[in-house]
Amino acid sequence: MRLTAEFWVHAYLARLRLADIPAFVVAHGDDTGGAVLVKLNTLDGQARVFQRSFDLATGDRVWIVLAEGAEPEVDAAIARQRGFDPDLWVVEVEDRQGRHLLDDPGLA
């Protein structure tokens, strides 16, 4: 049984709060089956956006970088993805150190 998107997002936000990393939901997607994008804003004009993907070699689900660079370019990439998928969740993480916790156990 898979977790709902809403449950995963709330658990992720709680994990970030415990690490004192500010984050918020920018776009609320479908509660049960929506995909999730995580935007990491390093507060220096740069950003990265991550999406879940399948590693074809192992069959594992992994977080990959969808876009990175100047924040307006990353925002444009997110807007394009939302144009394709209106059920998409977008979570923005703000951390100067570049922490996003996506590689941590339970989130990876």
C-alpha positions, 0 to 999 in steps of 0.5 A: 500500500502506498502513502497518499501524497497529502500524508507524505507532504505532511510527514516531510514538512514535520521532518523539516520542522524538526531540523529547523528548515523552513518549508511550505506548500506552494501548490496543493495537488491531488490529496491521494495520487498527486506527484510531488516536486520539492523546490530547494531555495538557497536564498542566494538567487539559486534554486533546484527542483527535485522530482521522484523517478524510477532508477531503471537499473535497480527499480528503486524510486529516487529523487532526481534534479528536474531543474537547477539554476537561477530561481526564475528559471526553476520557477518557470520549469515548475510552472511548465510541469504544473501545466502538464499535471494540475494534480502536482504538489509543490513544496518549497524548502528554504535553506542557505546550506542546501539541506532538503533531507530527501536522502534521509531514511524514510524520505529517500 
